[in-house]
């Protein structure tokens, strides 16, 4: 798996999920449930992980989205 995006912004995360879905790229959200441990202070960004073979397609689909 390769990280293609990370953010603390839940709206941006939702948009990234939409773009990857439209591009047909399977993804995994790492650190999605850490907020229960961190107390919802957004100290840990959620990371979008994809298979290495899909990394280029994912990066292309997310090229217009600002990181962070």
Backbone atoms as SQL, in Angstrom:
CREATE TABLE atoms (id INTEGER PRIMARY KEY, chain TEXT, resi INTEGER, resn TEXT, atom TEXT, x REAL, y REAL, z REAL);
INSERT INTO atoms VALUES
  (1, 'A', 1, 'UNK', 'N', 0.848, -1.181, 0.000),
  (2, 'A', 1, 'UNK', 'CA', 0.000, 0.000, 0.000),
  (3, 'A', 1, 'UNK', 'C', 0.889, 1.238, 0.000),
  (4, 'A', 2, 'UNK', 'N', 0.379, 2.257, -0.669),
  (5, 'A', 2, 'UNK', 'CA', 1.121, 3.514, -0.769),
  (6, 'A', 2, 'UNK', 'C', 0.208, 4.671, -0.383),
  (7, 'A', 3, 'UNK', 'N', 0.733, 5.591, 0.396),
  (8, 'A', 3, 'UNK', 'CA', -0.036, 6.770, 0.795),
  (9, 'A', 3, 'UNK', 'C', -0.084, 7.750, -0.375),
  (10, 'A', 4, 'UNK', 'N', -1.306, 8.215, -0.692),
  (11, 'A', 4, 'UNK', 'CA', -1.446, 9.183, -1.778),
  (12, 'A', 4, 'UNK', 'C', -2.000, 10.519, -1.304),
  (13, 'A', 5, 'UNK', 'N', -2.522, 10.560, -0.069),
  (14, 'A', 5, 'UNK', 'CA', -3.098, 11.799, 0.442),
  (15, 'A', 5, 'UNK', 'C', -3.226, 11.699, 1.948),
  (16, 'A', 6, 'UNK', 'N', -3.117, 12.841, 2.624),
  (17, 'A', 6, 'UNK', 'CA', -3.392, 12.887, 4.062),
  (18, 'A', 6, 'UNK', 'C', -4.024, 14.227, 4.408),
  (19, 'A', 7, 'UNK', 'N', -4.951, 14.200, 5.359),
  (20, 'A', 7, 'UNK', 'CA', -5.641, 15.425, 5.744),
  (21, 'A', 7, 'UNK', 'C', -6.306, 15.272, 7.110),
  (22, 'A', 8, 'UNK', 'N', -6.501, 16.401, 7.774),
  (23, 'A', 8, 'UNK', 'CA', -7.310, 16.473, 8.996),
  (24, 'A', 8, 'UNK', 'C', -8.715, 16.975, 8.684),
  (25, 'A', 9, 'UNK', 'N', -8.905, 17.475, 7.485),
  (26, 'A', 9, 'UNK', 'CA', -10.167, 18.079, 7.051),
  (27, 'A', 9, 'UNK', 'C', -11.128, 16.980, 6.585),
  (28, 'A', 10, 'UNK', 'N', -12.200, 16.771, 7.339),
  (29, 'A', 10, 'UNK', 'CA', -13.134, 15.698, 7.016),
  (30, 'A', 10, 'UNK', 'C', -13.921, 15.970, 5.740),
  (31, 'A', 11, 'UNK', 'N', -14.146, 17.231, 5.404),
  (32, 'A', 11, 'UNK', 'CA', -14.833, 17.567, 4.155),
  (33, 'A', 11, 'UNK', 'C', -13.925, 17.229, 2.969),
  (34, 'A', 12, 'UNK', 'N', -12.653, 17.597, 3.082),
  (35, 'A', 12, 'UNK', 'CA', -11.696, 17.281, 2.019),
  (36, 'A', 12, 'UNK', 'C', -11.534, 15.770, 1.886),
  (37, 'A', 13, 'UNK', 'N', -11.539, 15.065, 3.016),
  (38, 'A', 13, 'UNK', 'CA', -11.445, 13.605, 2.999),
  (39, 'A', 13, 'UNK', 'C', -12.605, 13.000, 2.224),
  (40, 'A', 14, 'UNK', 'N', -13.794, 13.509, 2.456),
  (41, 'A', 14, 'UNK', 'CA', -14.975, 13.025, 1.745),
  (42, 'A', 14, 'UNK', 'C', -14.858, 13.293, 0.239),
  (43, 'A', 15, 'UNK', 'N', -14.340, 14.452, -0.119),
  (44, 'A', 15, 'UNK', 'CA', -14.166, 14.796, -1.531),
  (45, 'A', 15, 'UNK', 'C', -13.137, 13.878, -2.195),
  (46, 'A', 16, 'UNK', 'N', -12.052, 13.598, -1.497),
  (47, 'A', 16, 'UNK', 'CA', -11.020, 12.700, -2.014),
  (48, 'A', 16, 'UNK', 'C', -11.597, 11.303, -2.224),
  (49, 'A', 17, 'UNK', 'N', -12.408, 10.842, -1.283),
  (50, 'A', 17, 'UNK', 'CA', -13.055, 9.534, -1.425),
  (51, 'A', 17, 'UNK', 'C', -13.933, 9.522, -2.677),
  (52, 'A', 18, 'UNK', 'N', -14.662, 10.585, -2.895),
  (53, 'A', 18, 'UNK', 'CA', -15.529, 10.687, -4.074),
  (54, 'A', 18, 'UNK', 'C', -14.706, 10.614, -5.359),
  (55, 'A', 19, 'UNK', 'N', -13.614, 11.391, -5.409),
  (56, 'A', 19, 'UNK', 'CA', -12.778, 11.407, -6.609),
  (57, 'A', 19, 'UNK', 'C', -12.168, 10.036, -6.898),
  (58, 'A', 20, 'UNK', 'N', -11.700, 9.361, -5.866),
  (59, 'A', 20, 'UNK', 'CA', -11.123, 8.033, -6.067),
  (60, 'A', 20, 'UNK', 'C', -12.188, 7.032, -6.514),
  (61, 'A', 21, 'UNK', 'N', -13.374, 7.146, -5.952),
  (62, 'A', 21, 'UNK', 'CA', -14.470, 6.275, -6.366),
  (63, 'A', 21, 'UNK', 'C', -14.836, 6.491, -7.825),
  (64, 'A', 22, 'UNK', 'N', -14.877, 7.760, -8.249),
  (65, 'A', 22, 'UNK', 'CA', -15.174, 8.080, -9.644),
  (66, 'A', 22, 'UNK', 'C', -14.093, 7.540, -10.591),
  (67, 'A', 23, 'UNK', 'N', -12.849, 7.506, -10.093),
  (68, 'A', 23, 'UNK', 'CA', -11.736, 7.016, -10.915),
  (69, 'A', 23, 'UNK', 'C', -11.617, 5.498, -10.877),
  (70, 'A', 24, 'UNK', 'N', -12.431, 4.852, -10.036),
  (71, 'A', 24, 'UNK', 'CA', -12.395, 3.396, -9.940),
  (72, 'A', 24, 'UNK', 'C', -11.205, 2.859, -9.165),
  (73, 'A', 25, 'UNK', 'N', -10.659, 3.676, -8.267),
  (74, 'A', 25, 'UNK', 'CA', -9.492, 3.280, -7.478),
  (75, 'A', 25, 'UNK', 'C', -9.952, 2.815, -6.093),
  (76, 'A', 26, 'UNK', 'N', -9.578, 1.590, -5.725),
  (77, 'A', 26, 'UNK', 'CA', -9.863, 1.094, -4.381),
  (78, 'A', 26, 'UNK', 'C', -8.892, 1.733, -3.410),
  (79, 'A', 27, 'UNK', 'N', -9.374, 2.108, -2.225),
  (80, 'A', 27, 'UNK', 'CA', -8.536, 2.787, -1.251),
  (81, 'A', 27, 'UNK', 'C', -8.871, 2.316, 0.162),
  (82, 'A', 28, 'UNK', 'N', -7.988, 2.648, 1.066),
  (83, 'A', 28, 'UNK', 'CA', -8.173, 2.367, 2.491),
  (84, 'A', 28, 'UNK', 'C', -7.843, 3.646, 3.244),
  (85, 'A', 29, 'UNK', 'N', -8.642, 3.978, 4.253),
  (86, 'A', 29, 'UNK', 'CA', -8.359, 5.146, 5.075),
  (87, 'A', 29, 'UNK', 'C', -7.656, 4.675, 6.344),
  (88, 'A', 30, 'UNK', 'N', -6.388, 5.013, 6.471),
  (89, 'A', 30, 'UNK', 'CA', -5.625, 4.658, 7.658),
  (90, 'A', 30, 'UNK', 'C', -5.826, 5.735, 8.727),
  (91, 'A', 31, 'UNK', 'N', -5.788, 5.332, 9.962),
  (92, 'A', 31, 'UNK', 'CA', -5.934, 6.234, 11.116),
  (93, 'A', 31, 'UNK', 'C', -7.330, 6.843, 11.222),
  (94, 'A', 32, 'UNK', 'N', -8.305, 6.202, 10.638),
  (95, 'A', 32, 'UNK', 'CA', -9.669, 6.729, 10.649),
  (96, 'A', 32, 'UNK', 'C', -10.276, 6.737, 12.051),
  (97, 'A', 33, 'UNK', 'N', -9.902, 5.788, 12.875),
  (98, 'A', 33, 'UNK', 'CA', -10.534, 5.669, 14.187),
  (99, 'A', 33, 'UNK', 'C', -9.645, 6.152, 15.321),
  (100, 'A', 34, 'UNK', 'N', -8.546, 6.796, 15.006),
  (101, 'A', 34, 'UNK', 'CA', -7.656, 7.301, 16.040),
  (102, 'A', 34, 'UNK', 'C', -8.303, 8.446, 16.821),
  (103, 'A', 35, 'UNK', 'N', -9.304, 9.095, 16.250),
  (104, 'A', 35, 'UNK', 'CA', -9.946, 10.218, 16.926),
  (105, 'A', 35, 'UNK', 'C', -10.553, 9.813, 18.263),
  (106, 'A', 36, 'UNK', 'N', -10.927, 8.554, 18.408),
  (107, 'A', 36, 'UNK', 'CA', -11.440, 8.079, 19.692),
  (108, 'A', 36, 'UNK', 'C', -10.382, 8.108, 20.772),
  (109, 'A', 37, 'UNK', 'N', -9.141, 7.948, 20.376),
  (110, 'A', 37, 'UNK', 'CA', -8.025, 7.962, 21.310),
  (111, 'A', 37, 'UNK', 'C', -7.515, 9.381, 21.529),
  (112, 'A', 38, 'UNK', 'N', -7.505, 10.180, 20.471),
  (113, 'A', 38, 'UNK', 'CA', -6.945, 11.527, 20.556),
  (114, 'A', 38, 'UNK', 'C', -7.935, 12.547, 21.109),
  (115, 'A', 39, 'UNK', 'N', -9.180, 12.188, 21.258),
  (116, 'A', 39, 'UNK', 'CA', -10.171, 13.115, 21.797),
  (117, 'A', 39, 'UNK', 'C', -10.681, 14.132, 20.794),
  (118, 'A', 40, 'UNK', 'N', -10.679, 13.782, 19.512),
  (119, 'A', 40, 'UNK', 'CA', -11.203, 14.639, 18.436),
  (120, 'A', 40, 'UNK', 'C', -10.497, 15.986, 18.333),
  (121, 'A', 41, 'UNK', 'N', -9.190, 16.039, 18.594),
  (122, 'A', 41, 'UNK', 'CA', -8.450, 17.295, 18.469),
  (123, 'A', 41, 'UNK', 'C', -7.768, 17.419, 17.113),
  (124, 'A', 42, 'UNK', 'N', -7.948, 16.439, 16.259),
  (125, 'A', 42, 'UNK', 'CA', -7.391, 16.426, 14.895),
  (126, 'A', 42, 'UNK', 'C', -5.869, 16.496, 14.867),
  (127, 'A', 43, 'UNK', 'N', -5.244, 15.839, 15.802),
  (128, 'A', 43, 'UNK', 'CA', -3.780, 15.810, 15.852),
  (129, 'A', 43, 'UNK', 'C', -3.206, 14.819, 14.851),
  (130, 'A', 44, 'UNK', 'N', -3.982, 13.823, 14.490),
  (131, 'A', 44, 'UNK', 'CA', -3.510, 12.781, 13.575),
  (132, 'A', 44, 'UNK', 'C', -4.299, 12.836, 12.276),
  (133, 'A', 45, 'UNK', 'N', -3.625, 13.142, 11.181),
  (134, 'A', 45, 'UNK', 'CA', -4.341, 13.185, 9.899),
  (135, 'A', 45, 'UNK', 'C', -4.747, 11.788, 9.427),
  (136, 'A', 46, 'UNK', 'N', -5.834, 11.730, 8.711),
  (137, 'A', 46, 'UNK', 'CA', -6.258, 10.476, 8.072),
  (138, 'A', 46, 'UNK', 'C', -5.435, 10.331, 6.807),
  (139, 'A', 47, 'UNK', 'N', -4.997, 9.113, 6.516),
  (140, 'A', 47, 'UNK', 'CA', -4.167, 8.857, 5.344),
  (141, 'A', 47, 'UNK', 'C', -4.929, 7.980, 4.366),
  (142, 'A', 48, 'UNK', 'N', -4.908, 8.358, 3.104),
  (143, 'A', 48, 'UNK', 'CA', -5.524, 7.564, 2.048),
  (144, 'A', 48, 'UNK', 'C', -4.447, 6.664, 1.463),
  (145, 'A', 49, 'UNK', 'N', -4.676, 5.362, 1.555),
  (146, 'A', 49, 'UNK', 'CA', -3.723, 4.370, 1.071),
  (147, 'A', 49, 'UNK', 'C', -4.336, 3.626, -0.114),
  (148, 'A', 50, 'UNK', 'N', -3.518, 3.369, -1.126),
  (149, 'A', 50, 'UNK', 'CA', -3.962, 2.602, -2.294),
  (150, 'A', 50, 'UNK', 'C', -2.899, 1.549, -2.614),
  (151, 'A', 51, 'UNK', 'N', -3.296, 0.560, -3.392),
  (152, 'A', 51, 'UNK', 'CA', -2.332, -0.441, -3.852),
  (153, 'A', 51, 'UNK', 'C', -1.303, 0.254, -4.742),
  (154, 'A', 52, 'UNK', 'N', -0.086, -0.256, -4.715),
  (155, 'A', 52, 'UNK', 'CA', 0.993, 0.367, -5.503),
  (156, 'A', 52, 'UNK', 'C', 0.640, 0.465, -6.992),
  (157, 'A', 53, 'UNK', 'N', -0.049, -0.535, -7.502),
  (158, 'A', 53, 'UNK', 'CA', -0.398, -0.516, -8.934),
  (159, 'A', 53, 'UNK', 'C', -1.413, 0.579, -9.258),
  (160, 'A', 54, 'UNK', 'N', -2.156, 1.040, -8.264),
  (161, 'A', 54, 'UNK', 'CA', -3.160, 2.090, -8.467),
  (162, 'A', 54, 'UNK', 'C', -2.665, 3.479, -8.077),
  (163, 'A', 55, 'UNK', 'N', -1.438, 3.578, -7.601),
  (164, 'A', 55, 'UNK', 'CA', -0.942, 4.842, -7.068),
  (165, 'A', 55, 'UNK', 'C', -0.931, 5.963, -8.110),
  (166, 'A', 56, 'UNK', 'N', -0.472, 5.677, -9.299),
  (167, 'A', 56, 'UNK', 'CA', -0.422, 6.721, -10.341),
  (168, 'A', 56, 'UNK', 'C', -1.823, 7.203, -10.721),
  (169, 'A', 57, 'UNK', 'N', -2.761, 6.277, -10.851),
  (170, 'A', 57, 'UNK', 'CA', -4.141, 6.653, -11.181),
  (171, 'A', 57, 'UNK', 'C', -4.741, 7.489, -10.054),
  (172, 'A', 58, 'UNK', 'N', -4.448, 7.117, -8.817),
  (173, 'A', 58, 'UNK', 'CA', -4.961, 7.865, -7.671),
  (174, 'A', 58, 'UNK', 'C', -4.373, 9.269, -7.629),
  (175, 'A', 59, 'UNK', 'N', -3.088, 9.378, -7.838),
  (176, 'A', 59, 'UNK', 'CA', -2.442, 10.700, -7.828),
  (177, 'A', 59, 'UNK', 'C', -2.961, 11.577, -8.952),
  (178, 'A', 60, 'UNK', 'N', -3.231, 10.983, -10.091),
  (179, 'A', 60, 'UNK', 'CA', -3.802, 11.732, -11.214),
  (180, 'A', 60, 'UNK', 'C', -5.206, 12.237, -10.853),
  (181, 'A', 61, 'UNK', 'N', -6.004, 11.379, -10.222),
  (182, 'A', 61, 'UNK', 'CA', -7.371, 11.758, -9.843),
  (183, 'A', 61, 'UNK', 'C', -7.372, 12.859, -8.786),
  (184, 'A', 62, 'UNK', 'N', -6.324, 12.902, -7.969),
  (185, 'A', 62, 'UNK', 'CA', -6.266, 13.870, -6.870),
  (186, 'A', 62, 'UNK', 'C', -5.362, 15.068, -7.172),
  (187, 'A', 63, 'UNK', 'N', -4.932, 15.190, -8.397),
  (188, 'A', 63, 'UNK', 'CA', -3.960, 16.225, -8.755),
  (189, 'A', 63, 'UNK', 'C', -4.464, 17.658, -8.512),
  (190, 'A', 64, 'UNK', 'N', -5.763, 17.871, -8.547),
  (191, 'A', 64, 'UNK', 'CA', -6.320, 19.207, -8.363),
  (192, 'A', 64, 'UNK', 'C', -6.646, 19.527, -6.896),
  (193, 'A', 65, 'UNK', 'N', -6.516, 18.559, -6.015),
  (194, 'A', 65, 'UNK', 'CA', -6.865, 18.751, -4.609),
  (195, 'A', 65, 'UNK', 'C', -5.625, 19.157, -3.831),
  (196, 'A', 66, 'UNK', 'N', -5.737, 20.228, -3.062),
  (197, 'A', 66, 'UNK', 'CA', -4.615, 20.687, -2.251),
  (198, 'A', 66, 'UNK', 'C', -4.397, 19.736, -1.076),
  (199, 'A', 67, 'UNK', 'N', -3.155, 19.329, -0.816),
  (200, 'A', 67, 'UNK', 'CA', -2.897, 18.455, 0.321),
  (201, 'A', 67, 'UNK', 'C', -3.126, 19.179, 1.645),
  (202, 'A', 68, 'UNK', 'N', -3.288, 18.358, 2.683),
  (203, 'A', 68, 'UNK', 'CA', -3.449, 18.927, 4.030),
  (204, 'A', 68, 'UNK', 'C', -4.793, 18.993, 4.462);
